[in-house]
């Protein structure tokens, strides 16, 4: 049976301490599989497995208190007063002990050496790190080092320094001293967050059973900048770290992540449909949004749907249409080119009883790729896109492979080869490379495939046919992206034609046709290769 979102502290099944808190929990837990009477009202048994939780974390506190002690001051004046109180106590603890002073000096040297030019990236990497660590005082990584996110990996060296600093500065005692204040934060913002989740659930109408076994956790941590919200997903679990300011909280960004939590699985379970829609990726190559959306159809589709929901509900569904359409146009200009399509579907969706999960398959089936691609091609893209909350920590600046591909496009084969080799060998030691997720030890096969393809194209520009063949063949061994596979086969077919091995060339052209890349230029190149042997273009006189 359908259940509205339940928001609770993880340790509280039936919060009986305060009548007000009990009443507040009932507001957004309306219908469930069974109920009991608590505080004189019906409480749903869905509280036993809450859909969403709001909590605090001593691990997050420890990491962010440490960087605050080292000069992280962003938006300090707009932060909750609790941030300044903690900073003052940590400073006093450092000054009171020579050992704490020494530990702080070592930790702050690390912090300065790993500072990012953009303050928001500075915070993002430490939030990413904190979410992968166990509780203090050990602060050990809870996952394999190869699985640590790229930005967290860059500051992983903080851990031993943090262990010593946490102990010598007595941060655990400071944490305990402010426990009541942290609890008050939860009390203060509980109702606004609960209302946001309830409104979202009422709009999308997705059954509660679709979230069993998954987590959506909101961490309140006042030691960060209140203007920033950092969200991560690890497998099926989603986390949001948000810092309050006065009596305000960025519930809009919490909601954005919550929509990802609900909608990401719908696209991920439909790889065949995503493959059919993949030609749309061609139309967004020059859009300003993060490159992840340009390379993954499921990400582009889900973000477009979320943008449509946010546009449709901005100021309420019955609000001014001009406000709604302005939000749609802004999303389309950033590159989320299916926003208009989903916006139109949502207008009809709101009038019926069907939940979004049941309506979703029909929306995907009815999506006309050619029509939407034509609409996307007529969009004047903006110069800059708004930051995506869910991807805040994955890319700080163009990574080695991004730079290598740009050098290749500029005809600079030497630089492209050098950067691709560094990415492939995991020699990216600087902040730009690590932050951008270049191929480091444990990097994905997708990144390895990209690096090998760049090396193959660089060899082609250098007229190194043997090197080009070797790298294209290695690309086929490790890559999974249809585009890389198809073009590697086409280039290998051309090399075979130049070596007068027509049978092998035809085999590669046919393989390119069946590689899964529906791009028109791939099909045209493969068909040309099948019709006649490749001949290099004549040089201009």
C-alpha positions as CSV (number, residue, x, y, z in Angstrom):
1,X,0.0,0.0,0.0
2,X,1.2,3.5,-0.8
3,X,2.9,5.4,2.0
4,X,4.0,9.1,2.1
5,X,7.5,10.0,3.0
6,X,8.5,9.4,6.6
7,X,11.3,11.5,8.0
8,X,12.9,10.5,11.3
9,X,16.1,10.2,13.2
10,X,17.6,6.7,12.5
11,X,17.5,5.8,16.2
12,X,13.9,6.8,16.7
13,X,11.2,4.4,15.7
14,X,8.3,5.9,17.7
15,X,9.4,9.4,19.1
16,X,7.5,9.5,22.3
17,X,9.6,12.1,24.2
18,X,7.6,15.1,23.1
19,X,4.0,15.2,22.1
20,X,4.8,17.9,19.5
21,X,7.4,15.8,17.8
22,X,5.1,12.8,17.7
23,X,2.4,14.9,16.0
24,X,4.9,16.3,13.6
25,X,5.9,12.8,12.5
26,X,2.4,11.9,11.7
27,X,1.9,14.8,9.4
28,X,3.8,13.1,6.6
29,X,3.1,9.5,7.3
30,X,-0.5,9.2,6.2
31,X,-1.2,5.8,4.8
32,X,0.7,2.5,5.4
33,X,0.3,-1.2,5.7
34,X,-0.7,-1.0,9.3
35,X,-1.0,1.5,12.2
36,X,-0.8,1.8,15.9
37,X,-2.1,4.5,18.2
38,X,0.5,6.8,19.7
39,X,-0.1,10.3,21.2
40,X,-3.8,9.7,20.5
41,X,-3.4,9.5,16.7
42,X,-2.7,6.7,14.2
43,X,1.0,6.2,13.5
44,X,2.0,4.1,10.5
45,X,4.2,1.1,10.8
46,X,6.3,2.3,7.8
47,X,8.3,4.2,10.5
48,X,10.1,1.0,11.1
49,X,11.8,1.4,7.7
50,X,11.9,5.2,7.1
51,X,12.1,6.4,3.5
52,X,14.2,9.4,4.5
53,X,16.2,10.3,7.6
54,X,17.7,13.5,8.9
55,X,20.7,13.2,11.1
56,X,24.0,14.6,12.2
57,X,27.4,13.0,11.8
58,X,30.5,13.2,14.1
59,X,32.6,12.2,11.2
60,X,31.4,15.2,9.1
61,X,31.8,17.4,12.1
62,X,35.4,16.3,12.6
63,X,36.5,16.8,9.0
64,X,34.8,20.2,8.6
65,X,35.8,21.5,12.1
66,X,39.4,20.6,11.1
67,X,39.4,22.6,7.8
68,X,37.6,25.5,9.7
69,X,40.6,25.6,12.1
70,X,42.9,25.9,9.0
71,X,41.3,28.9,7.4
72,X,38.1,27.6,5.7
73,X,36.0,30.7,6.2
74,X,33.6,30.7,3.3
75,X,30.2,32.4,4.1
76,X,31.1,32.5,7.8
77,X,29.1,35.6,8.4
78,X,25.9,33.9,7.0
79,X,26.4,30.7,8.9
80,X,24.5,29.5,12.0
81,X,26.1,31.0,15.1
82,X,27.0,27.5,16.1
83,X,29.8,27.5,13.6
84,X,31.6,30.4,15.2
85,X,31.2,28.9,18.7
86,X,32.8,25.7,17.6
87,X,35.6,27.5,15.8
88,X,36.4,29.5,18.9
89,X,36.5,26.4,21.1
90,X,38.8,24.5,18.6
91,X,41.1,27.5,18.5
92,X,41.3,27.6,22.3
93,X,42.1,23.9,22.4
94,X,44.9,24.3,19.9
95,X,46.5,27.1,21.8
96,X,46.2,25.3,25.1
97,X,48.4,22.3,24.1
98,X,51.8,22.2,22.3
99,X,50.8,18.8,21.0
100,X,47.6,20.2,19.6
101,X,49.5,23.1,18.1
102,X,51.9,20.8,16.3
103,X,49.1,18.5,15.1
104,X,47.2,21.6,13.8
105,X,50.2,23.0,12.0
106,X,50.8,19.7,10.1
107,X,47.1,19.4,9.2
108,X,46.8,23.0,8.1
109,X,49.9,22.6,5.9
110,X,48.1,19.7,4.1
111,X,44.9,21.8,3.8
112,X,46.8,24.8,2.2
113,X,48.6,22.5,-0.2
114,X,45.3,21.0,-1.4
115,X,43.2,24.1,-1.5
116,X,41.1,24.6,-4.7
117,X,40.8,27.9,-6.5
118,X,37.1,27.7,-6.2
119,X,35.9,27.6,-2.5
120,X,32.9,25.4,-3.3
121,X,35.3,22.7,-4.7
122,X,37.3,23.1,-1.5
123,X,34.3,22.1,0.6
124,X,33.1,19.4,-1.8
125,X,36.2,17.3,-1.7
126,X,36.2,17.2,2.1
127,X,32.5,16.3,2.2
128,X,33.2,13.5,-0.3
129,X,36.0,12.3,2.0
130,X,33.9,12.4,5.2
131,X,31.1,10.4,3.6
132,X,33.6,7.5,2.9
133,X,35.1,7.4,6.4
134,X,34.2,5.5,9.5
135,X,33.4,7.2,12.8
136,X,36.1,8.9,14.8
137,X,38.7,8.5,16.3
138,X,39.8,6.1,13.6
139,X,38.4,7.9,10.5
140,X,39.4,4.9,8.3
141,X,38.0,4.5,4.8
142,X,34.9,2.4,4.8
143,X,35.3,1.4,1.2
144,X,38.2,0.2,-1.0
145,X,40.7,2.9,-1.9
146,X,40.1,2.2,-5.6
147,X,36.4,3.0,-5.0
148,X,36.9,6.3,-3.3
149,X,35.5,9.2,-5.4
150,X,38.2,11.1,-7.3
151,X,37.9,14.3,-5.3
152,X,38.0,12.5,-2.0
153,X,41.0,10.5,-3.2
154,X,42.9,13.7,-3.7
155,X,42.6,14.6,0.0
156,X,42.8,11.0,1.4
157,X,46.2,11.9,2.9
158,X,44.3,14.0,5.4
159,X,43.2,10.9,7.4
160,X,46.3,10.2,9.5
161,X,46.7,13.9,10.2
162,X,43.0,14.2,11.2
163,X,43.3,11.2,13.5
164,X,46.1,12.9,15.4
165,X,44.5,16.4,15.4
166,X,41.1,15.0,16.6
167,X,42.7,13.4,19.5
168,X,45.2,16.2,20.5
169,X,42.6,19.0,20.2
170,X,39.9,17.1,22.0
171,X,37.3,17.4,19.2
172,X,35.2,14.6,20.7
173,X,34.6,16.7,23.8
174,X,33.7,19.7,21.7
175,X,31.3,17.6,19.7
176,X,29.6,16.3,22.9
177,X,29.4,19.8,24.3
178,X,27.3,20.9,21.3
179,X,25.1,17.8,20.9
180,X,22.1,19.6,22.2
181,X,22.6,22.4,19.7
182,X,22.8,19.9,16.9
183,X,19.6,18.2,18.1
184,X,18.0,21.6,18.1
185,X,18.9,22.1,14.4
186,X,17.0,18.9,13.6
187,X,14.0,20.1,15.6
188,X,14.1,23.5,13.9
189,X,14.2,22.3,10.3
190,X,12.4,19.0,10.6
191,X,9.0,20.5,9.6
192,X,10.2,22.3,6.5
193,X,12.1,19.3,5.2
194,X,9.1,17.0,6.0
195,X,6.7,19.3,4.1
196,X,9.0,19.4,1.1
197,X,9.3,15.6,0.9
198,X,5.5,15.2,1.4
199,X,4.7,17.7,-1.4
200,X,7.2,15.9,-3.7
201,X,5.7,12.5,-2.9
202,X,2.2,13.7,-3.5
203,X,3.2,15.1,-6.9
204,X,5.1,12.0,-8.2
205,X,2.9,9.4,-6.5
206,X,5.5,6.6,-6.4
207,X,4.7,3.6,-4.1
208,X,6.8,3.4,-0.9
209,X,7.7,-0.2,-1.7
210,X,9.9,1.1,-4.5
211,X,12.4,2.4,-2.0
212,X,12.8,-0.6,0.4
213,X,16.5,-1.5,0.9
214,X,17.6,2.0,-0.1
215,X,18.6,5.1,1.9
216,X,18.1,8.8,1.6
217,X,20.0,10.6,4.4
218,X,20.1,14.4,5.0
219,X,23.0,15.5,7.2
220,X,22.7,18.9,8.9
221,X,26.2,20.3,9.4
222,X,26.6,24.0,10.3
223,X,30.4,24.0,9.8
224,X,30.0,24.3,6.1
225,X,29.0,27.3,3.9
226,X,25.2,27.6,4.0
227,X,25.0,28.6,0.3
228,X,26.3,25.2,-0.8
229,X,24.6,21.8,-0.8
230,X,26.7,18.7,-1.5
231,X,25.0,15.5,-2.5
232,X,26.4,12.0,-3.2
233,X,25.1,8.7,-4.2
234,X,26.9,5.5,-3.3
235,X,25.2,2.6,-5.0
236,X,21.5,2.7,-4.1
237,X,22.1,5.1,-1.2
238,X,21.8,8.9,-1.4
239,X,23.3,11.5,1.0
240,X,22.8,15.2,1.2
241,X,25.0,17.5,3.4
242,X,23.5,20.9,4.0
243,X,24.4,23.8,6.3
244,X,21.7,26.0,7.7
245,X,21.7,29.8,7.8
246,X,19.6,31.5,10.5
247,X,16.1,30.0,10.0
248,X,16.6,29.0,6.4
249,X,17.7,25.8,4.7
250,X,18.2,25.0,1.0
251,X,15.3,22.6,0.8
252,X,15.1,23.2,-3.0
253,X,18.5,21.5,-3.4
254,X,17.5,18.7,-1.0
255,X,14.5,18.2,-3.1
256,X,16.6,18.0,-6.3
257,X,18.6,15.2,-4.8
258,X,15.4,13.5,-3.6
259,X,14.1,13.5,-7.1
260,X,17.3,11.8,-8.3
261,X,16.8,9.2,-5.6
262,X,13.3,8.5,-6.9
263,X,13.9,8.7,-10.6
264,X,17.5,7.5,-11.3
265,X,16.5,3.8,-11.1
266,X,13.7,4.2,-13.7
267,X,16.2,5.1,-16.4
268,X,19.0,2.8,-15.2
269,X,16.7,-0.2,-15.7
270,X,16.0,0.6,-19.4
271,X,19.3,0.3,-21.3
272,X,17.6,-0.6,-24.5
273,X,15.5,2.5,-24.4
274,X,18.5,4.6,-23.6
275,X,20.3,3.2,-26.6
276,X,17.4,4.2,-28.8
277,X,17.5,7.8,-27.5
278,X,21.3,8.1,-27.7
279,X,21.3,10.2,-30.9
280,X,20.1,13.1,-28.8
281,X,23.6,13.2,-27.3
282,X,24.9,14.5,-30.6
283,X,22.7,17.6,-30.3
284,X,24.1,18.6,-26.8
285,X,27.8,18.4,-27.5
286,X,28.2,22.2,-27.4
287,X,25.9,22.7,-24.3
288,X,27.5,24.2,-21.2
289,X,26.4,21.4,-18.8
290,X,28.7,18.9,-17.3
291,X,30.2,16.4,-19.7
292,X,28.7,13.5,-17.8
293,X,25.3,14.5,-19.2
294,X,26.7,14.6,-22.8
295,X,28.0,11.0,-22.5
296,X,25.2,9.2,-20.7
297,X,21.7,9.2,-22.0
298,X,20.1,8.0,-18.8
299,X,21.7,11.0,-16.9
300,X,20.5,13.5,-19.5
301,X,17.0,12.1,-19.6
302,X,16.6,12.0,-15.8
303,X,18.0,15.5,-15.3
304,X,15.6,16.8,-18.0
305,X,12.7,15.1,-16.2
306,X,13.8,16.6,-12.8
307,X,14.1,20.1,-14.4
308,X,10.6,19.7,-15.9
309,X,9.2,18.8,-12.5
310,X,10.9,21.7,-10.8
311,X,9.7,24.0,-13.6
312,X,6.1,22.7,-13.4
313,X,5.9,23.1,-9.6
314,X,7.7,26.4,-9.3
315,X,5.3,28.7,-7.5
316,X,2.8,25.9,-7.5
317,X,1.3,24.0,-10.5
318,X,-1.4,26.7,-10.7
319,X,1.1,29.5,-10.6
320,X,1.9,31.9,-13.6
321,X,2.6,29.9,-16.8
322,X,5.2,32.5,-17.7
323,X,7.3,31.5,-14.6
324,X,7.0,27.8,-15.5
325,X,8.1,28.3,-19.1
326,X,11.0,30.6,-18.1
327,X,12.3,27.7,-16.0
328,X,11.8,25.3,-18.9
329,X,13.7,27.6,-21.3
330,X,16.5,28.1,-18.8
331,X,16.9,24.3,-18.4
332,X,16.8,23.7,-22.2
333,X,19.5,26.4,-22.7
334,X,21.8,24.6,-20.3
335,X,21.5,21.4,-22.5
336,X,18.7,19.5,-20.8
337,X,16.9,19.2,-24.1
338,X,14.1,16.9,-23.0
339,X,12.7,19.3,-20.4
340,X,10.0,20.7,-22.7
341,X,8.9,17.2,-23.7
342,X,8.6,16.1,-20.1
343,X,6.9,19.4,-19.1
344,X,4.2,18.7,-21.6
345,X,3.8,15.2,-20.4
346,X,3.5,16.4,-16.8
347,X,0.6,18.7,-17.6
348,X,-1.4,15.7,-18.6
349,X,0.0,13.5,-15.8
350,X,-1.3,16.0,-13.2
351,X,-4.9,15.4,-14.4
352,X,-4.9,11.6,-14.0
353,X,-4.7,9.1,-11.2
354,X,-1.6,7.3,-12.5
355,X,1.7,7.5,-10.6
356,X,4.8,8.6,-12.3
357,X,6.4,5.2,-12.2
358,X,3.5,3.7,-14.2
359,X,3.4,6.7,-16.6
360,X,7.1,6.7,-17.2
361,X,7.3,3.7,-19.7
362,X,4.7,5.3,-22.0
363,X,6.6,8.6,-21.9
364,X,9.8,6.9,-23.0
365,X,8.0,4.8,-25.7
366,X,6.2,7.9,-27.2
367,X,9.4,10.0,-27.2
368,X,10.1,10.9,-30.9
369,X,13.9,11.0,-31.2
370,X,14.0,12.8,-34.5
371,X,11.5,15.5,-33.4
372,X,13.3,16.1,-30.1
373,X,16.7,16.1,-31.8
374,X,15.5,18.7,-34.3
375,X,14.1,20.9,-31.4
376,X,17.5,20.6,-29.6
377,X,19.4,21.6,-32.7
378,X,17.5,24.9,-32.7
379,X,18.4,25.8,-29.2
380,X,20.8,28.7,-28.5
381,X,22.8,27.2,-25.6
382,X,23.8,29.4,-22.7
383,X,27.4,30.2,-22.0
384,X,27.4,28.7,-18.6
385,X,25.3,26.1,-16.7
386,X,24.2,26.1,-13.1
387,X,26.2,23.6,-11.0
388,X,24.5,20.2,-10.6
389,X,24.2,19.3,-6.9
390,X,24.5,15.6,-7.4
391,X,27.8,16.0,-9.3
392,X,29.4,18.8,-7.3
393,X,32.4,16.8,-6.3
394,X,33.1,14.8,-9.4
395,X,34.7,17.5,-11.6
396,X,36.5,20.6,-10.6
397,X,38.2,21.6,-13.9
398,X,38.8,19.8,-17.2
399,X,40.6,16.5,-16.4
400,X,43.6,15.0,-18.3
401,X,41.3,13.2,-20.8
402,X,39.2,16.3,-21.4
403,X,42.3,18.3,-22.1
404,X,43.8,15.5,-24.3
405,X,40.6,15.4,-26.4
406,X,40.7,19.2,-26.8
407,X,44.4,19.1,-27.9
408,X,43.5,16.4,-30.4
409,X,40.7,18.5,-31.8
410,X,43.1,21.4,-32.1
411,X,45.5,19.2,-34.0
412,X,48.1,19.1,-31.3
413,X,48.9,15.4,-31.3
414,X,52.0,15.7,-29.2
415,X,50.2,17.2,-26.2
416,X,47.2,14.9,-26.7
417,X,49.5,11.9,-26.6
418,X,51.3,13.1,-23.4
419,X,48.1,13.8,-21.5
420,X,46.5,10.5,-22.5
421,X,49.6,8.6,-21.4
422,X,49.6,10.3,-18.1
423,X,45.9,9.5,-17.6
424,X,46.3,5.9,-18.6
425,X,49.3,5.3,-16.4
426,X,47.7,7.0,-13.3
427,X,50.5,9.7,-13.1
428,X,48.0,12.5,-12.5
429,X,49.3,13.8,-9.2
430,X,48.1,17.4,-9.3
431,X,44.7,18.6,-8.1
432,X,43.3,19.2,-11.6
433,X,43.9,15.6,-12.7
434,X,42.8,13.9,-9.5
435,X,39.7,16.0,-9.1
436,X,38.5,15.4,-12.6
437,X,38.5,11.7,-12.3
438,X,41.3,10.9,-14.8
439,X,42.3,7.3,-15.1
440,X,44.2,6.5,-11.9
441,X,44.7,3.1,-10.3
442,X,41.3,1.6,-10.1
443,X,39.9,3.9,-12.8
444,X,37.0,2.7,-14.9
445,X,37.3,0.9,-18.2
446,X,35.5,3.8,-19.8
447,X,38.3,6.2,-19.0
448,X,40.9,3.6,-20.1
449,X,39.0,3.3,-23.4
450,X,39.0,7.1,-23.9
451,X,42.7,7.3,-23.2
452,X,43.6,4.5,-25.7
453,X,41.3,6.1,-28.3
454,X,43.1,9.4,-27.9
455,X,46.5,7.7,-28.3
456,X,45.3,6.0,-31.4
457,X,44.1,9.2,-33.0
458,X,47.3,11.0,-32.0
459,X,49.3,8.2,-33.7
460,X,47.1,8.7,-36.8
461,X,48.0,12.4,-36.9
462,X,51.6,11.5,-36.5
463,X,51.3,9.0,-39.5
464,X,52.3,6.1,-37.2
465,X,50.1,3.4,-38.7
466,X,51.4,0.6,-36.5
467,X,50.9,2.6,-33.4
468,X,47.4,3.6,-34.4
469,X,46.5,0.0,-35.1
470,X,47.8,-1.1,-31.8
471,X,45.9,1.5,-29.8
472,X,42.6,1.1,-31.8
473,X,42.8,-2.7,-31.1
474,X,43.4,-2.1,-27.4
475,X,40.5,0.3,-27.3
476,X,38.3,-2.5,-28.6
477,X,39.5,-4.7,-25.8
478,X,38.6,-2.4,-22.9
479,X,36.0,0.1,-24.0
480,X,32.3,-0.2,-23.6
481,X,31.0,3.0,-25.1
482,X,29.4,2.3,-28.5
483,X,30.9,5.4,-30.0
484,X,34.5,4.4,-29.2
485,X,33.9,0.9,-30.4
486,X,32.3,1.9,-33.7
487,X,34.9,4.5,-34.6
488,X,37.8,2.2,-33.6
489,X,36.4,-0.4,-36.1
490,X,36.1,2.3,-38.8
491,X,39.6,3.4,-38.4
492,X,40.9,-0.1,-38.3
493,X,38.9,-0.8,-41.5
494,X,40.6,2.1,-43.2
495,X,44.1,0.9,-42.0
496,X,43.3,-2.5,-43.5
497,X,42.3,-0.9,-46.7
498,X,45.5,1.0,-46.9
499,X,47.4,-2.2,-46.3
500,X,45.3,-3.8,-49.1
501,X,43.6,-6.3,-46.8
502,X,40.0,-5.8,-48.1
503,X,38.4,-8.8,-46.3
504,X,39.6,-7.6,-42.9
505,X,38.5,-4.0,-43.7
506,X,35.0,-5.1,-44.6
507,X,34.8,-7.1,-41.3
508,X,35.6,-4.0,-39.4
509,X,33.1,-1.8,-41.2
510,X,30.4,-4.4,-40.5
511,X,31.4,-4.5,-36.9
512,X,31.1,-0.7,-36.7
513,X,27.5,-1.0,-38.0
514,X,26.6,-3.4,-35.2
515,X,28.6,-1.7,-32.4
516,X,25.5,0.0,-31.0
517,X,26.2,3.6,-32.0
518,X,23.2,5.0,-33.9
519,X,25.0,8.2,-34.8
520,X,24.4,9.1,-38.5
521,X,28.0,9.9,-39.1
522,X,29.0,6.4,-37.9
523,X,26.6,4.7,-40.2
524,X,27.6,6.9,-43.2
525,X,31.3,6.2,-42.7
526,X,30.8,2.5,-42.3
527,X,28.6,2.3,-45.4
528,X,31.2,4.2,-47.4
529,X,33.8,1.7,-46.3
530,X,31.6,-1.2,-47.4
531,X,30.9,0.3,-50.8
532,X,34.6,0.9,-51.7
533,X,38.0,0.7,-50.2
534,X,39.2,3.7,-48.2
535,X,41.4,6.2,-50.0
536,X,43.0,9.1,-48.0
537,X,41.8,12.5,-49.1
538,X,44.0,14.2,-51.7
539,X,46.2,16.9,-50.4
540,X,45.5,20.4,-51.6
541,X,47.8,21.6,-54.4
